Amino acid sequence: ETGVTQTPRHLVMGMTNKKSLKCEQHLGHNAMYWYKQSAKKPLELMFVYSLEERVENNSVPSRFSPECPNSSHLFLHLHTLQPEDSALYLCASSQATGDLLPLHFGNGTRLTVT
Amino acid sequence: GESVGLHLPTLSVQEGDNSIINCAYSNSASDYFIWYKQESGKGPQFIIDIRSNMDKRQGQRVTVLLNKTVKHLSLQIAATQPGDSAVYFCAENIPLSEGQNFVFGPGTRLSVLP
């Protein structure tokens, strides 16, 4: 059982739809991340939030919009996506204390854009 | 057009044998390294980590070796079992001012033969 929960597990959306992915961590961590995993590329960092402030935006198109209302929750709002955005979207969390600690991942949302 | 998946290196080992999975990392400033295991339909799961001031670390049935001279990381799995079949990723941490930026390798698929 993972301490990072992602919903939904699967999502199919059209290019004109608006949807949101949700992530919740139960580990008491203070940093949260969105990663994209596609069949064509290795895991790619999209966004990093530390103490609810966005500290990294890895040149992600504006059709992806993250939101971190508190240290336990992270959202990824999606609008006017393209078929090439179909991928597994993984949320992760860590304790950003200045020490070196691993990321803990959820099981992802499998997104298909039609 | 036809989509082309990422070609993952594959390692096939006999059950009971030892496995060695290799990884080359890119950044000499990376200070922390992790091996993750990803099974089908799940997110990456932490296996073992090592800091850059170490060259070897052992866990239960797993050992990670770090060679900073040639920027090489390896994961050794002793007495490989069918449940070890998965994709294995190495990740290097490139320090940020806040949070962590893990860069992941493309992964190696481990198949355990009965």
Interface residues (C-beta under 8 A of the other chain):
Chain A: T2 V4 Q6 A31 Y33 S38 A39 K40 K41 P42 L43 L45 V48 Y49 S50 L51 E53 V55 E56 L90 A92 S94 A96 L100 L101 P102 L103 H104 F105 G106 N107 G108
Chain B: S3 V4 G5 L6 D31 Y32 I34 Y36 G41 K42 G43 P44 Q45 F46 D49 R51 F89 A91 N93 L96 S97 E98 G99 Q100 N101 F102 V103 F104 G105 P106 G107
